[in-house]
Structure formats: C-alpha cells, structure tokens
Amino acid sequence: MHDVLIIGGGNAALCAALMAREAGASVLLLEASARAWRGGNSTHTRNLRCMHDAPQDVLLESYPEEEYWQDLLKVTGGQTNEHLARLVIRESSTCRGWMRRHGVRFQPPLSGALHVARTNAFFMGGGKALVNAYYRSAVALGVDIRYESPVDRIELAADGRFAAAYVGDERIAAKACVLAAGGFESNLDWLRAAWGQNERGEWPADNFLIRGTRFNQGVLLRHLLDEHGAERIGEPTQAHMVAIDARAPLYDGGICTRIDCVSLGIVVNQRAERFYDEGEDFWPKRYAIWGRLVALQPGQTAWSVIDAKAAGRFMPPVFAGIRADSLPELARRLELDEAVFMRTLTDYNRACVPGTFDHTRLDDCHTQGLTPAKTHWALPIDTPPFHAYPVRPGITFTYLGLLTDDTAAVRLGGTPSANLFVAGEMMAGNVLGKGYTAGVGMSIGTAFGRIAGVNAARAARNEEAAHGLEPENLD
Ligand SMILES: Cc1cc2nc3c(=O)[nH]c(=O)nc-3n(C[C@H](O)[C@H](O)[C@H](O)COP(=O)(O)OP(=O)(O)OC[C@H]3O[C@@H](n4cnc5c(N)ncnc54)[C@H](O)[C@@H]3O)c2cc1C
C-alpha cells in the first residue's frame, strides 16, 4: 500500500506528489488520461501570478501582497476567502525556487502578451514544459505513476477517513489521499444542466467550447458532493470563461484561440448590435468576463470587429479574421443584417470623441451619447481592410468545488477529514467565487497542491502511528 494516493495529473496533483514524496512518503499518482494527454488544463497555461516586493529575474518592479489582494478582491466582487487568498498570495512569492529545483524555467513575457511583465512569471515552453518537468522530477524521485486510470469513486471510513479509491473494479488503498482531478468544465451534460434554458428557449451551454482538457468531467467532485456529503463552495455557473474563436475545436483549443482584439474595436451580436463597453478596462482585467457576456447573447455568438488601425496591436489568434474591404461587404460575409450592422457602425463612429489613442493606459478616446458607451480606446472603425472574428464562450474552468481551509482538508459534515485533501480547480472556488485575474489559477494550484502534499504525507505517518505500523519509506 502506498502512503499517499494522488488523484489527477495536472499542476496541483504534481505539486502534491512532489511535496509528499519530498516529505518521505511513498506516492502513487493516478492520471485519467493516456500519457500523451497527461497534465490536464495545466499543459495549456503560460504563467503564474506572483507577489514580489522587488524586481526578480523575470518580474519587473514590485507586486506587493496588498495590491495582489486588492486585485483579487475587485475581480471576485468580494466572493473570496481572505485568509486563503492571502495564503495563496504569500505562497506565490516563495514557490518559484522550489519550482526551479524541479526543472521549471521562467522567461519574460513576449511582447503582445497581456501586459503582465510586472505581475506574472511566464514558464519557458509554457505549461506543457512545466508539466513535463514535474513528471520527470516525480519519476526521478520514485513517485509511481499510472496513466489511463480514471478514478470513479472513493471509499471513506465512517469517521470520514479516506480508505481507498476505485478505478473500475480495482480497489486502490492508501493511507492518505489528495484529490486534484480538476473542475467539471469538460462535462457537457453537467454544464447544460447548470446553465439551464434561457428566456429564448436556448440551452446556452450547448454552444460553449472547452478551452482545455476533455478529462475534467467532475466525476469525483459530484461523487464527493452527492455520495459523501462533502461541503461545497461556489456556484455551478461561475467559471473562468473567455471569448474564443467560434471555429475552435470542442476541447483543447488552448490559448491560441483566444480573441484579444475586443478592446481595439467593437463587438456585435447576432442582431448586429453592440452589448457591452469594449473599453471598460485593460484587457487582462476584462478578458475573463467576455465569455459570460457572449453566453448571454442570442445564439451565444458574437463578432469582434476591427479595422486596419488595430493590426499589429494584439496577439493574432490562430484562425484568420474574416476580411472585407468595406463594412457592408463585411456584414454580408458575416451573414448579419446589413442595415442594422451599418447603423451600429455609423452610430459608433459618430460617437467617437477624438483623443490621444494609447493602448497602454486608460486613454481619453471614448464615445459620447452612445449606449452602451465605449469608455477607452474608441477610434472610428473606418480604415479598410476590416476584419471580424466570430466568438463563442470558451470555458476554462469551473468554480464549484469542495470547501476547505488552510490545511487543504476536505470537509465532511462540518469536520475536516484527517487524511483526505484537495487542491487545484477542485477547490479554486474557495478563492475565486467569480471573476478572474490572469495567472491566479496556477497560484492556487501550486499553493494548495504543495500544502495538500505535505499534509497528506503527515496524515499517512499519523495513520501508521495510530495502527502501530513501522513507517516505511520515511527519511
Ligand atoms: C487554455 C488555458 C489557459 C490557461 N492559462 C493559464 C495561465 O496562464 N495561468 C494560470 O494561472 N492558469 C491558467 N489556466 C487555468 C489553469 O489551467 C488551471 O487553473 C490549473 O491548471 C488547474 O490545475 P489542476 O491541477 O487543478 O487541474 P488540471 O491541470 O486540469 O489537472 C486535472 C487532472 O485531473 C485528471 N483527472 C480528471 N478526472 C480524473 C479522475 N476521475 N481520475 C484521475 N484523474 C482525473 C485530468 O486528466 C488532469 O490531469 C489556463 C487554462 C486553460 C484551459
């Protein structure tokens, strides 16, 4: 029997596995996917949001705890646990040395990224390289890894202690366990039920695309909530959702399908009408609300429209924009009502107040007398060629999860389990009730993965002591 069983194979699971192993525990990691697809959503990531009080290798200036906390407070609208959030923030300032020791390398952001050189440390080679480095390190340290091992259910003792996990009929016992199997974002039926039917009779979730892995089906999340009465946190429709290219695949489109030109133009829905302030704030602070905004539009589809002036000012997505040399031609190519489209564009262009365009600050280019207003970076869309990108809601990860505290223990009927812990997306809702700020997903997974790993190793030792067993594999 292993000391610690880790369920999941992404960043949170790997951080937990490495920490438990470093604490002397024998560790078995079960990843649902085949080896080629290992690593879940973590393979798609690029960066980690890091607190720092002075410039550090790839991080410019400083990003103090209070500023990080205020950013989080703002985007979540207060739906966060301050104690756990500050724990994540402080951990983000100290974890990178440990990450480097396990082979993760950092680099400054490329120009055109989300203006995050001060706040976010980028992984060299992206999340795929990070995950591969962690797997290499785990294997070198003697962590046992099994692929194609989706856990269906777990067995708990009457006092809420973890006893075993099941992969089909196979029972896998361990002295402690860390759940790090992601959210339920890949489960189309669950998303459909959570979002329900809207006033137009549509099932909005039918038009969602999943930006990451297909393996985060939420099987264990549902099992823990429904079968074991685990305490929950978060709402099922709250999630990180961005506007992505409507032509992206259903799963694993990743970062290159995101449409980043929203703040440089306007966005119209199927009725060819605008519906939100495209220039409300800097894109890194707003990109994660656009998935939800598009989800509320008819057909859950919209078009981000720009003119030639926007070219070169944003990271181009993988699919080319739909091009036209005139606005009426663009309307026809998008199969939108040409008269309404032209009215929307004309009204917008007329409402733009001349100013000094500067995409690096909240500039004075705004509209006047237009609803909804565009409050910054409002330049007339008048210079051919014109481009439009069709967008749909791209769901990154869901926030409904397991309630926990600073020990990462799963809570069952008001009591923390002695040997069952949770990390990553399965508990991110404790910190993120809604909204998002770039890089905090990996901060949460890294902080809680590391805590869960250490506490699981300790719990395994306690189990041995309680049962009078000789500790095995301890340093
Ligand atoms: C396109 C994209 C870009 C992103 N970019 C960033 C970024 O730059 N910075 C950032 O901070 N965050 C980013 N995120 C969010 C980030 O990916 C997550 O917050 C983070 O990776 C979550 O880590 P995790 O370990 O909890 O989940 P995952 O990495 O998804 O790992 C979950 C693992 O559990 C496995 N699993 C699922 N069910 C089972 C089961 N029943 N049994 C066994 N295994 C199971 C899966 O196969 C997977 O390996 C991005 C996400 C996406 C999709």
The ligand as an SDF file (V2000), in Angstrom:
LIG
                    3D

 53 58  0  0  0  0  0  0  0  0999 V2000
   -6.2490   27.4040  -22.3300 C   0  0  0  0  0  0  0  0  0  0  0  0
   -5.9560   27.6080  -20.8660 C   0  0  0  0  0  0  0  0  0  0  0  0
   -5.0030   28.5400  -20.4940 C   0  0  0  0  0  0  0  0  0  0  0  0
   -4.7450   28.7590  -19.1440 C   0  0  0  0  0  0  0  0  0  0  0  0
   -3.7510   29.6360  -18.8250 N   0  0  0  0  0  0  0  0  0  0  0  0
   -3.4430   29.8330  -17.5220 C   0  0  0  0  0  0  0  0  0  0  0  0
   -2.3190   30.6180  -17.1510 C   0  0  0  0  0  0  0  0  0  0  0  0
   -1.5390   31.0860  -17.9900 O   0  0  0  0  0  0  0  0  0  0  0  0
   -2.1090   30.8230  -15.8260 N   0  0  0  0  0  0  0  0  0  0  0  0
   -2.9230   30.2740  -14.8680 C   0  0  0  0  0  0  0  0  0  0  0  0
   -2.7020   30.5080  -13.6830 O   0  0  0  0  0  0  0  0  0  0  0  0
   -3.9560   29.4630  -15.1970 N   0  0  0  0  0  0  0  0  0  0  0  0
   -4.2330   29.2300  -16.4870 C   0  0  0  0  0  0  0  0  0  0  0  0
   -5.2490   28.3750  -16.8140 N   0  0  0  0  0  0  0  0  0  0  0  0
   -6.0070   27.7340  -15.7270 C   0  0  0  0  0  0  0  0  0  0  0  0
   -5.1760   26.5630  -15.2120 C   0  0  0  0  0  0  0  0  0  0  0  0
   -5.0410   25.6270  -16.2390 O   0  0  0  0  0  0  0  0  0  0  0  0
   -5.8040   25.8790  -14.0130 C   0  0  0  0  0  0  0  0  0  0  0  0
   -6.1480   26.7880  -13.0280 O   0  0  0  0  0  0  0  0  0  0  0  0
   -4.8270   24.8770  -13.4140 C   0  0  0  0  0  0  0  0  0  0  0  0
   -4.0910   24.2360  -14.3940 O   0  0  0  0  0  0  0  0  0  0  0  0
   -5.5640   23.8510  -12.6260 C   0  0  0  0  0  0  0  0  0  0  0  0
   -4.6880   22.8130  -12.2480 O   0  0  0  0  0  0  0  0  0  0  0  0
   -5.3230   21.4600  -11.7590 P   0  0  0  0  0  0  0  0  0  0  0  0
   -4.1770   20.5710  -11.4670 O   0  0  0  0  0  0  0  0  0  0  0  0
   -6.3120   21.7180  -10.6960 O   0  0  0  0  0  0  0  0  0  0  0  0
   -6.1750   20.9240  -12.9950 O   0  0  0  0  0  0  0  0  0  0  0  0
   -5.6690   20.2020  -14.3380 P   0  0  0  0  0  0  0  0  0  0  0  0
   -4.3430   20.6990  -14.7600 O   0  0  0  0  0  0  0  0  0  0  0  0
   -6.7730   20.2960  -15.3250 O   0  0  0  0  0  0  0  0  0  0  0  0
   -5.4780   18.6990  -13.8930 O   0  0  0  0  0  0  0  0  0  0  0  0
   -6.5790   17.8820  -13.5890 C   0  0  0  0  0  0  0  0  0  0  0  0
   -6.1100   16.4690  -13.8440 C   0  0  0  0  0  0  0  0  0  0  0  0
   -7.0210   15.5390  -13.3010 O   0  0  0  0  0  0  0  0  0  0  0  0
   -7.1690   14.4640  -14.2190 C   0  0  0  0  0  0  0  0  0  0  0  0
   -8.4530   13.8410  -13.8880 N   0  0  0  0  0  0  0  0  0  0  0  0
   -9.6910   14.3250  -14.0420 C   0  0  0  0  0  0  0  0  0  0  0  0
  -10.5970   13.4460  -13.5580 N   0  0  0  0  0  0  0  0  0  0  0  0
   -9.9090   12.3980  -13.0720 C   0  0  0  0  0  0  0  0  0  0  0  0
  -10.2780   11.1770  -12.4200 C   0  0  0  0  0  0  0  0  0  0  0  0
  -11.5560   10.8820  -12.1810 N   0  0  0  0  0  0  0  0  0  0  0  0
   -9.3020   10.3090  -12.0670 N   0  0  0  0  0  0  0  0  0  0  0  0
   -7.9870   10.5890  -12.3120 C   0  0  0  0  0  0  0  0  0  0  0  0
   -7.5850   11.7410  -12.9120 N   0  0  0  0  0  0  0  0  0  0  0  0
   -8.5420   12.6300  -13.2730 C   0  0  0  0  0  0  0  0  0  0  0  0
   -7.0810   15.1090  -15.5700 C   0  0  0  0  0  0  0  0  0  0  0  0
   -6.7470   14.1920  -16.5810 O   0  0  0  0  0  0  0  0  0  0  0  0
   -5.9730   16.1350  -15.3140 C   0  0  0  0  0  0  0  0  0  0  0  0
   -4.7040   15.5360  -15.4830 O   0  0  0  0  0  0  0  0  0  0  0  0
   -5.4900   28.0810  -18.1540 C   0  0  0  0  0  0  0  0  0  0  0  0
   -6.4150   27.1130  -18.5330 C   0  0  0  0  0  0  0  0  0  0  0  0
   -6.6470   26.8660  -19.8740 C   0  0  0  0  0  0  0  0  0  0  0  0
   -7.6500   25.8150  -20.2610 C   0  0  0  0  0  0  0  0  0  0  0  0
  1  2  1  0
  2  3  1  0
  2 52  2  0
  3  4  2  0
  4  5  1  0
  4 50  1  0
  5  6  2  0
  6  7  1  0
  6 13  1  0
  7  8  2  0
  7  9  1  0
  9 10  1  0
 10 11  2  0
 10 12  1  0
 12 13  2  0
 13 14  1  0
 14 15  1  0
 14 50  1  0
 15 16  1  0
 16 17  1  0
 16 18  1  0
 18 19  1  0
 18 20  1  0
 20 21  1  0
 20 22  1  0
 22 23  1  0
 23 24  1  0
 24 25  2  0
 24 26  1  0
 24 27  1  0
 27 28  1  0
 28 29  2  0
 28 30  1  0
 28 31  1  0
 31 32  1  0
 32 33  1  0
 33 34  1  0
 33 48  1  0
 34 35  1  0
 35 36  1  0
 35 46  1  0
 36 37  1  0
 36 45  1  0
 37 38  2  0
 38 39  1  0
 39 40  1  0
 39 45  2  0
 40 41  1  0
 40 42  2  0
 42 43  1  0
 43 44  2  0
 44 45  1  0
 46 47  1  0
 46 48  1  0
 48 49  1  0
 50 51  2  0
 51 52  1  0
 52 53  1  0
M  END
$$$$
